[in-house]
Amino acid sequence: MVMKCHRAAWKETDHTQRFVQKKSVVTFLNGACSFYYSYTHGCDQWTFRDGIQDVLKGLAHFETGNFDEYPDDLDYLVPNDVELRYDLWEFENCEKLERIKLFKNGRMDIR
């Protein structure tokens, strides 16, 4: 799992990072998520792009210290085929992870 998280956070071609950290916020600059309007559901939808689920699993490990334990609400975000209706998740029961915010330009902020 550590290697999958690393591959999602670093470009393999030139070994540059796909994220920026400023104080307590880690930002994946672009390519973390996609935004579209779902005519089937009649609302805005969000999906995570390849590799971001591995980053979310890494966040769960960072929060809990375990590989198979997910904090409340984070377990909903981890499946590969999840379609999301919201762009903000706040984790009130977590000590380290506060929130995840998605942006239409593909950016994702983790606090």
N, CA, C and O atoms as a GROMACS GRO file, in nm:
protein
  444
    1MET      N    1   0.081  -0.119   0.000
    1MET     CA    2   0.000   0.000   0.000
    1MET      C    3   0.086   0.126   0.000
    1MET      O    4   0.049   0.226  -0.061
    2VAL      N    5   0.198   0.123   0.066
    2VAL     CA    6   0.287   0.238   0.072
    2VAL      C    7   0.336   0.275  -0.068
    2VAL      O    8   0.340   0.393  -0.103
    3MET      N    9   0.372   0.176  -0.147
    3MET     CA   10   0.420   0.203  -0.284
    3MET      C   11   0.309   0.259  -0.372
    3MET      O   12   0.336   0.346  -0.456
    4LYS      N   13   0.186   0.211  -0.356
    4LYS     CA   14   0.074   0.263  -0.434
    4LYS      C   15   0.049   0.409  -0.400
    4LYS      O   16   0.024   0.491  -0.489
    5CYS      N   17   0.055   0.442  -0.274
    5CYS     CA   18   0.037   0.580  -0.229
    5CYS      C   19   0.150   0.668  -0.285
    5CYS      O   20   0.126   0.780  -0.329
    6HIS      N   21   0.270   0.616  -0.284
    6HIS     CA   22   0.386   0.689  -0.337
    6HIS      C   23   0.370   0.714  -0.487
    6HIS      O   24   0.398   0.824  -0.534
    7ARG      N   25   0.325   0.614  -0.561
    7ARG     CA   26   0.305   0.630  -0.706
    7ARG      C   27   0.197   0.732  -0.736
    7ARG      O   28   0.206   0.803  -0.836
    8ALA      N   29   0.096   0.741  -0.652
    8ALA     CA   30  -0.011   0.839  -0.673
    8ALA      C   31   0.036   0.981  -0.644
    8ALA      O   32  -0.016   1.076  -0.702
    9ALA      N   33   0.133   0.996  -0.556
    9ALA     CA   34   0.179   1.128  -0.514
    9ALA      C   35   0.299   1.180  -0.592
    9ALA      O   36   0.328   1.299  -0.589
   10TRP      N   37   0.370   1.091  -0.662
   10TRP     CA   38   0.491   1.131  -0.736
   10TRP      C   39   0.482   1.084  -0.880
   10TRP      O   40   0.437   0.972  -0.905
   11LYS      N   41   0.524   1.168  -0.974
   11LYS     CA   42   0.527   1.130  -1.115
   11LYS      C   43   0.643   1.034  -1.139
   11LYS      O   44   0.755   1.059  -1.094
   12GLU      N   45   0.616   0.926  -1.209
   12GLU     CA   46   0.720   0.827  -1.236
   12GLU      C   47   0.820   0.876  -1.340
   12GLU      O   48   0.938   0.839  -1.336
   13THR      N   49   0.775   0.958  -1.434
   13THR     CA   50   0.862   0.998  -1.545
   13THR      C   51   0.978   1.086  -1.500
   13THR      O   52   1.092   1.061  -1.538
   14ASP      N   53   0.950   1.188  -1.419
   14ASP     CA   54   1.057   1.278  -1.379
   14ASP      C   55   1.072   1.292  -1.227
   14ASP      O   56   1.148   1.376  -1.180
   15HIS      N   57   1.001   1.209  -1.152
   15HIS     CA   58   1.011   1.204  -1.005
   15HIS      C   59   0.981   1.338  -0.938
   15HIS      O   60   1.044   1.374  -0.838
   16THR      N   61   0.885   1.410  -0.992
   16THR     CA   62   0.840   1.533  -0.928
   16THR      C   63   0.710   1.504  -0.854
   16THR      O   64   0.635   1.414  -0.890
   17GLN      N   65   0.686   1.581  -0.753
   17GLN     CA   66   0.567   1.558  -0.672
   17GLN      C   67   0.442   1.615  -0.739
   17GLN      O   68   0.449   1.716  -0.809
   18ARG      N   69   0.329   1.548  -0.715
   18ARG     CA   70   0.200   1.592  -0.768
   18ARG      C   71   0.123   1.671  -0.663
   18ARG      O   72   0.004   1.700  -0.681
   19PHE      N   73   0.189   1.705  -0.557
   19PHE     CA   74   0.123   1.774  -0.446
   19PHE      C   75   0.212   1.887  -0.395
   19PHE      O   76   0.331   1.894  -0.424
   20VAL      N   77   0.149   1.975  -0.318
   20VAL     CA   78   0.219   2.084  -0.251
   20VAL      C   79   0.171   2.084  -0.106
   20VAL      O   80   0.052   2.067  -0.081
   21GLN      N   81   0.262   2.102  -0.013
   21GLN     CA   82   0.224   2.110   0.127
   21GLN      C   83   0.255   2.250   0.179
   21GLN      O   84   0.368   2.298   0.168
   22LYS      N   85   0.153   2.313   0.235
   22LYS     CA   86   0.168   2.442   0.301
   22LYS      C   87   0.107   2.430   0.438
   22LYS      O   88  -0.015   2.421   0.453
   23LYS      N   89   0.192   2.430   0.538
   23LYS     CA   90   0.153   2.410   0.678
   23LYS      C   91   0.075   2.281   0.690
   23LYS      O   92   0.131   2.175   0.663
   24SER      N   93  -0.051   2.286   0.730
   24SER     CA   94  -0.127   2.164   0.754
   24SER      C   95  -0.214   2.121   0.636
   24SER      O   96  -0.297   2.031   0.650
   25VAL      N   97  -0.197   2.184   0.520
   25VAL     CA   98  -0.278   2.151   0.402
   25VAL      C   99  -0.190   2.088   0.295
   25VAL      O  100  -0.088   2.144   0.255
   26VAL      N  101  -0.230   1.970   0.249
   26VAL     CA  102  -0.166   1.904   0.136
   26VAL      C  103  -0.260   1.920   0.018
   26VAL      O  104  -0.377   1.881   0.025
   27THR      N  105  -0.210   1.976  -0.091
   27THR     CA  106  -0.291   2.003  -0.210
   27THR      C  107  -0.240   1.921  -0.327
   27THR      O  108  -0.123   1.932  -0.365
   28PHE      N  109  -0.327   1.839  -0.384
   28PHE     CA  110  -0.300   1.774  -0.510
   28PHE      C  111  -0.347   1.872  -0.617
   28PHE      O  112  -0.466   1.901  -0.628
   29LEU      N  113  -0.253   1.923  -0.696
   29LEU     CA  114  -0.278   2.039  -0.781
   29LEU      C  115  -0.381   2.015  -0.890
   29LEU      O  116  -0.475   2.093  -0.902
   30ASN      N  117  -0.368   1.913  -0.967
   30ASN     CA  118  -0.469   1.882  -1.067
   30ASN      C  119  -0.468   1.733  -1.093
   30ASN      O  120  -0.370   1.664  -1.066
   31GLY      N  121  -0.576   1.685  -1.143
   31GLY     CA  122  -0.585   1.544  -1.173
   31GLY      C  123  -0.628   1.456  -1.058
   31GLY      O  124  -0.625   1.334  -1.071
   32ALA      N  125  -0.668   1.514  -0.947
   32ALA     CA  126  -0.712   1.432  -0.833
   32ALA      C  127  -0.857   1.389  -0.846
   32ALA      O  128  -0.895   1.280  -0.803
   33CYS      N  129  -0.939   1.474  -0.907
   33CYS     CA  130  -1.081   1.445  -0.916
   33CYS      C  131  -1.138   1.499  -1.047
   33CYS      O  132  -1.074   1.578  -1.116
   34SER      N  133  -1.258   1.454  -1.079
   34SER     CA  134  -1.331   1.502  -1.195
   34SER      C  135  -1.468   1.547  -1.150
   34SER      O  136  -1.527   1.490  -1.058
   35PHE      N  137  -1.518   1.650  -1.215
   35PHE     CA  138  -1.649   1.705  -1.184
   35PHE      C  139  -1.733   1.702  -1.311
   35PHE      O  140  -1.685   1.735  -1.419
   36TYR      N  141  -1.858   1.662  -1.296
   36TYR     CA  142  -1.950   1.664  -1.410
   36TYR      C  143  -2.093   1.669  -1.359
   36TYR      O  144  -2.119   1.641  -1.242
   37TYR      N  145  -2.184   1.706  -1.446
   37TYR     CA  146  -2.326   1.705  -1.411
   37TYR      C  147  -2.385   1.574  -1.460
   37TYR      O  148  -2.374   1.541  -1.578
   38SER      N  149  -2.448   1.501  -1.370
   38SER     CA  150  -2.508   1.373  -1.404
   38SER      C  151  -2.655   1.394  -1.438
   38SER      O  152  -2.736   1.426  -1.350
   39TYR      N  153  -2.689   1.376  -1.563
   39TYR     CA  154  -2.828   1.389  -1.604
   39TYR      C  155  -2.911   1.273  -1.551
   39TYR      O  156  -3.032   1.286  -1.530
   40THR      N  157  -2.847   1.160  -1.529
   40THR     CA  158  -2.917   1.044  -1.472
   40THR      C  159  -2.964   1.072  -1.331
   40THR      O  160  -3.078   1.043  -1.296
   41HIS      N  161  -2.875   1.129  -1.248
   41HIS     CA  162  -2.908   1.157  -1.109
   41HIS      C  163  -2.964   1.298  -1.090
   41HIS      O  164  -3.022   1.329  -0.985
   42GLY      N  165  -2.948   1.383  -1.190
   42GLY     CA  166  -3.000   1.518  -1.181
   42GLY      C  167  -2.924   1.606  -1.084
   42GLY      O  168  -2.982   1.695  -1.021
   43CYS      N  169  -2.794   1.584  -1.070
   43CYS     CA  170  -2.714   1.664  -0.977
   43CYS      C  171  -2.567   1.659  -1.017
   43CYS      O  172  -2.527   1.582  -1.105
   44ASP      N  173  -2.488   1.741  -0.951
   44ASP     CA  174  -2.344   1.741  -0.971
   44ASP      C  175  -2.285   1.612  -0.916
   44ASP      O  176  -2.332   1.559  -0.815
   45GLN      N  177  -2.182   1.561  -0.982
   45GLN     CA  178  -2.116   1.438  -0.939
   45GLN      C  179  -1.965   1.459  -0.941
   45GLN      O  180  -1.913   1.534  -1.023
   46TRP      N  181  -1.897   1.394  -0.851
   46TRP     CA  182  -1.751   1.397  -0.840
   46TRP      C  183  -1.700   1.254  -0.844
   46TRP      O  184  -1.764   1.163  -0.790
   47THR      N  185  -1.588   1.234  -0.906
   47THR     CA  186  -1.519   1.104  -0.902
   47THR      C  187  -1.371   1.131  -0.877
   47THR      O  188  -1.317   1.234  -0.918
   48PHE      N  189  -1.306   1.038  -0.809
   48PHE     CA  190  -1.162   1.047  -0.789
   48PHE      C  191  -1.093   0.985  -0.908
   48PHE      O  192  -1.141   0.887  -0.965
   49ARG      N  193  -0.981   1.041  -0.945
   49ARG     CA  194  -0.902   0.985  -1.054
   49ARG      C  195  -0.809   0.876  -1.001
   49ARG      O  196  -0.797   0.856  -0.880
   50ASP      N  197  -0.744   0.808  -1.092
   50ASP     CA  198  -0.659   0.694  -1.058
   50ASP      C  199  -0.557   0.728  -0.950
   50ASP      O  200  -0.491   0.832  -0.956
   51GLY      N  201  -0.546   0.641  -0.855
   51GLY     CA  202  -0.445   0.655  -0.751
   51GLY      C  203  -0.489   0.730  -0.627
   51GLY      O  204  -0.429   0.713  -0.521
   52ILE      N  205  -0.590   0.812  -0.637
   52ILE     CA  206  -0.631   0.892  -0.521
   52ILE      C  207  -0.689   0.802  -0.412
   52ILE      O  208  -0.674   0.833  -0.294
   53GLN      N  209  -0.754   0.692  -0.449
   53GLN     CA  210  -0.802   0.599  -0.346
   53GLN      C  211  -0.686   0.546  -0.263
   53GLN      O  212  -0.701   0.524  -0.143
   54ASP      N  213  -0.571   0.526  -0.325
   54ASP     CA  214  -0.454   0.481  -0.250
   54ASP      C  215  -0.407   0.588  -0.152
   54ASP      O  216  -0.361   0.557  -0.043
   55VAL      N  217  -0.418   0.714  -0.192
   55VAL     CA  218  -0.384   0.824  -0.102
   55VAL      C  219  -0.484   0.828   0.015
   55VAL      O  220  -0.444   0.850   0.129
   56LEU      N  221  -0.612   0.805  -0.014
   56LEU     CA  222  -0.712   0.802   0.093
   56LEU      C  223  -0.687   0.687   0.190
   56LEU      O  224  -0.706   0.703   0.311
   57LYS      N  225  -0.645   0.573   0.139
   57LYS     CA  226  -0.609   0.461   0.227
   57LYS      C  227  -0.489   0.497   0.313
   57LYS      O  228  -0.483   0.461   0.431
   58GLY      N  229  -0.394   0.570   0.254
   58GLY     CA  230  -0.280   0.618   0.331
   58GLY      C  231  -0.322   0.716   0.439
   58GLY      O  232  -0.266   0.714   0.549
   59LEU      N  233  -0.420   0.801   0.410
   59LEU     CA  234  -0.474   0.892   0.511
   59LEU      C  235  -0.540   0.816   0.625
   59LEU      O  236  -0.526   0.853   0.742
   60ALA      N  237  -0.612   0.709   0.590
   60ALA     CA  238  -0.675   0.627   0.694
   60ALA      C  239  -0.570   0.565   0.784
   60ALA      O  240  -0.586   0.561   0.906
   61HIS      N  241  -0.461   0.517   0.725
   61HIS     CA  242  -0.352   0.460   0.804
   61HIS      C  243  -0.287   0.568   0.891
   61HIS      O  244  -0.254   0.542   1.006
   62PHE      N  245  -0.269   0.687   0.836
   62PHE     CA  246  -0.213   0.799   0.911
   62PHE      C  247  -0.300   0.832   1.032
   62PHE      O  248  -0.248   0.861   1.140
   63GLU      N  249  -0.432   0.828   1.014
   63GLU     CA  250  -0.524   0.861   1.122
   63GLU      C  251  -0.534   0.751   1.227
   63GLU      O  252  -0.530   0.779   1.347
   64THR      N  253  -0.545   0.626   1.183
   64THR     CA  254  -0.574   0.516   1.276
   64THR      C  255  -0.451   0.436   1.317
   64THR      O  256  -0.450   0.375   1.424
   65GLY      N  257  -0.348   0.435   1.233
   65GLY     CA  258  -0.231   0.352   1.260
   65GLY      C  259  -0.250   0.209   1.213
   65GLY      O  260  -0.159   0.127   1.230
   66ASN      N  261  -0.364   0.177   1.155
   66ASN     CA  262  -0.394   0.042   1.106
   66ASN      C  263  -0.421   0.046   0.956
   66ASN      O  264  -0.468   0.147   0.903
   67PHE      N  265  -0.392  -0.064   0.888
   67PHE     CA  266  -0.414  -0.070   0.744
   67PHE      C  267  -0.557  -0.105   0.707
   67PHE      O  268  -0.601  -0.071   0.597
   68ASP      N  269  -0.630  -0.171   0.792
   68ASP     CA  270  -0.764  -0.216   0.758
   68ASP      C  271  -0.874  -0.141   0.833
   68ASP      O  272  -0.989  -0.186   0.835
   69GLU      N  273  -0.842  -0.030   0.893
   69GLU     CA  274  -0.940   0.045   0.971
   69GLU      C  275  -0.956   0.184   0.910
   69GLU      O  276  -0.857   0.255   0.887
   70TYR      N  277  -1.080   0.222   0.884
   70TYR     CA  278  -1.108   0.353   0.824
   70TYR      C  279  -1.191   0.437   0.920
   70TYR      O  280  -1.287   0.388   0.979
   71PRO      N  281  -1.156   0.564   0.936
   71PRO     CA  282  -1.238   0.653   1.018
   71PRO      C  283  -1.376   0.673   0.955
   71PRO      O  284  -1.395   0.647   0.836
   72ASP      N  285  -1.469   0.719   1.036
   72ASP     CA  286  -1.605   0.747   0.986
   72ASP      C  287  -1.598   0.838   0.864
   72ASP      O  288  -1.516   0.930   0.860
   73ASP      N  289  -1.680   0.814   0.769
   73ASP     CA  290  -1.694   0.889   0.644
   73ASP      C  291  -1.581   0.865   0.545
   73ASP      O  292  -1.604   0.873   0.425
   74LEU      N  293  -1.461   0.837   0.590
   74LEU     CA  294  -1.352   0.811   0.496
   74LEU      C  295  -1.373   0.676   0.427
   74LEU      O  296  -1.333   0.659   0.312
   75ASP      N  297  -1.435   0.582   0.495
   75ASP     CA  298  -1.461   0.451   0.434
   75ASP      C  299  -1.556   0.463   0.315
   75ASP      O  300  -1.554   0.379   0.226
   76TYR      N  301  -1.638   0.566   0.313
   76TYR     CA  302  -1.730   0.589   0.201
   76TYR      C  303  -1.655   0.638   0.078
   76TYR      O  304  -1.699   0.612  -0.034
   77LEU      N  305  -1.545   0.709   0.096
   77LEU     CA  306  -1.472   0.768  -0.015
   77LEU      C  307  -1.375   0.672  -0.084
   77LEU      O  308  -1.333   0.699  -0.197
   78VAL      N  309  -1.339   0.563  -0.020
   78VAL     CA  310  -1.231   0.477  -0.068
   78VAL      C  311  -1.266   0.389  -0.188
   78VAL      O  312  -1.178   0.369  -0.272
   79PRO      N  313  -1.387   0.334  -0.204
   79PRO     CA  314  -1.411   0.245  -0.318
   79PRO      C  315  -1.379   0.310  -0.452
   79PRO      O  316  -1.402   0.430  -0.471
   80ASN      N  317  -1.325   0.231  -0.547
   80ASN     CA  318  -1.281   0.284  -0.676
   80ASN      C  319  -1.394   0.340  -0.761
   80ASN      O  320  -1.371   0.432  -0.839
   81ASP      N  321  -1.513   0.287  -0.748
   81ASP     CA  322  -1.623   0.330  -0.835
   81ASP      C  323  -1.719   0.428  -0.769
   81ASP      O  324  -1.832   0.446  -0.816
   82VAL      N  325  -1.678   0.490  -0.661
   82VAL     CA  326  -1.767   0.578  -0.589
   82VAL      C  327  -1.792   0.705  -0.670
   82VAL      O  328  -1.700   0.765  -0.725
   83GLU      N  329  -1.920   0.746  -0.676
   83GLU     CA  330  -1.960   0.873  -0.736
   83GLU      C  331  -2.012   0.959  -0.623
   83GLU      O  332  -2.101   0.919  -0.548
   84LEU      N  333  -1.957   1.076  -0.611
   84LEU     CA  334  -1.984   1.161  -0.496
   84LEU      C  335  -2.068   1.281  -0.535
   84LEU      O  336  -2.056   1.333  -0.646
   85ARG      N  337  -2.154   1.325  -0.446
   85ARG     CA  338  -2.238   1.441  -0.472
   85ARG      C  339  -2.187   1.567  -0.404
   85ARG      O  340  -2.236   1.676  -0.432
   86TYR      N  341  -2.092   1.553  -0.315
   86TYR     CA  342  -2.044   1.668  -0.238
   86TYR      C  343  -1.897   1.693  -0.266
   86TYR      O  344  -1.823   1.603  -0.305
   87ASP      N  345  -1.856   1.816  -0.245
   87ASP     CA  346  -1.718   1.852  -0.267
   87ASP      C  347  -1.641   1.876  -0.137
   87ASP      O  348  -1.524   1.913  -0.140
   88LEU      N  349  -1.707   1.856  -0.023
   88LEU     CA  350  -1.642   1.881   0.106
   88LEU      C  351  -1.682   1.773   0.205
   88LEU      O  352  -1.800   1.743   0.222
   89TRP      N  353  -1.581   1.714   0.271
   89TRP     CA  354  -1.605   1.618   0.378
   89TRP      C  355  -1.528   1.664   0.499
   89TRP      O  356  -1.407   1.689   0.492
   90GLU      N  357  -1.596   1.676   0.611
   90GLU     CA  358  -1.532   1.713   0.736
   90GLU      C  359  -1.536   1.592   0.829
   90GLU      O  360  -1.638   1.523   0.839
   91PHE      N  361  -1.424   1.567   0.895
   91PHE     CA  362  -1.408   1.449   0.978
   91PHE      C  363  -1.401   1.492   1.124
   91PHE      O  364  -1.294   1.517   1.178
   92GLU      N  365  -1.516   1.501   1.186
   92GLU     CA  366  -1.525   1.550   1.324
   92GLU      C  367  -1.469   1.452   1.425
   92GLU      O  368  -1.423   1.493   1.531
   93ASN      N  369  -1.472   1.323   1.395
   93ASN     CA  370  -1.426   1.221   1.490
   93ASN      C  371  -1.278   1.188   1.475
   93ASN      O  372  -1.228   1.101   1.546
   94CYS      N  373  -1.209   1.254   1.385
   94CYS     CA  374  -1.067   1.227   1.364
   94CYS      C  375  -0.982   1.327   1.441
   94CYS      O  376  -1.021   1.443   1.461
   95GLU      N  377  -0.866   1.281   1.482
   95GLU     CA  378  -0.774   1.369   1.554
   95GLU      C  379  -0.677   1.440   1.459
   95GLU      O  380  -0.640   1.554   1.484
   96LYS      N  381  -0.636   1.374   1.351
   96LYS     CA  382  -0.537   1.430   1.260
   96LYS      C  383  -0.600   1.485   1.131
   96LYS      O  384  -0.562   1.592   1.084
   97LEU      N  385  -0.693   1.413   1.076
   97LEU     CA  386  -0.758   1.450   0.951
   97LEU      C  387  -0.879   1.538   0.980
   97LEU      O  388  -0.969   1.497   1.054
   98GLU      N  389  -0.880   1.658   0.922
   98GLU     CA  390  -0.991   1.750   0.947
   98GLU      C  391  -1.093   1.750   0.834
   98GLU      O  392  -1.213   1.737   0.858
   99ARG      N  393  -1.043   1.766   0.707
   99ARG     CA  394  -1.138   1.773   0.597
   99ARG      C  395  -1.069   1.748   0.464
   99ARG      O  396  -0.947   1.757   0.452
  100ILE      N  397  -1.150   1.716   0.365
  100ILE     CA  398  -1.108   1.703   0.226
  100ILE      C  399  -1.201   1.789   0.143
  100ILE      O  400  -1.323   1.782   0.157
  101LYS      N  401  -1.144   1.872   0.057
  101LYS     CA  402  -1.219   1.962  -0.028
  101LYS      C  403  -1.179   1.938  -0.172
  101LYS      O  404  -1.060   1.934  -0.203
  102LEU      N  405  -1.278   1.923  -0.261
  102LEU     CA  406  -1.253   1.902  -0.403
  102LEU      C  407  -1.288   2.030  -0.480
  102LEU      O  408  -1.377   2.105  -0.440
  103PHE      N  409  -1.218   2.053  -0.590
  103PHE     CA  410  -1.240   2.171  -0.673
  103PHE      C  411  -1.265   2.128  -0.817
  103PHE      O  412  -1.216   2.024  -0.861
  104LYS      N  413  -1.341   2.208  -0.890
  104LYS     CA  414  -1.378   2.174  -1.028
  104LYS      C  415  -1.259   2.164  -1.122
  104LYS      O  416  -1.268   2.098  -1.225
  105ASN      N  417  -1.148   2.228  -1.089
  105ASN     CA  418  -1.030   2.221  -1.174
  105ASN      C  419  -0.946   2.095  -1.148
  105ASN      O  420  -0.837   2.082  -1.204
  106GLY      N  421  -0.995   2.004  -1.066
  106GLY     CA  422  -0.926   1.879  -1.037
  106GLY      C  423  -0.839   1.881  -0.914
  106GLY      O  424  -0.777   1.780  -0.880
  107ARG      N  425  -0.835   1.994  -0.846
  107ARG     CA  426  -0.754   2.008  -0.725
  107ARG      C  427  -0.823   1.943  -0.605
  107ARG      O  428  -0.946   1.938  -0.598
  108MET      N  429  -0.744   1.893  -0.513
  108MET     CA  430  -0.797   1.835  -0.389
  108MET      C  431  -0.712   1.886  -0.273
  108MET      O  432  -0.590   1.872  -0.275
  109ASP      N  433  -0.776   1.943  -0.172
  109ASP     CA  434  -0.708   1.989  -0.051
  109ASP      C  435  -0.738   1.892   0.063
  109ASP      O  436  -0.853   1.853   0.084
  110ILE      N  437  -0.634   1.855   0.135
  110ILE     CA  438  -0.647   1.769   0.252
  110ILE      C  439  -0.593   1.845   0.371
  110ILE      O  440  -0.477   1.888   0.368
  111ARG      N  441  -0.672   1.863   0.473
  111ARG     CA  442  -0.627   1.933   0.594
  111ARG      C  443  -0.629   1.833   0.708
  111ARG      O  444  -0.595   1.867   0.821
   0.00000   0.00000   0.00000
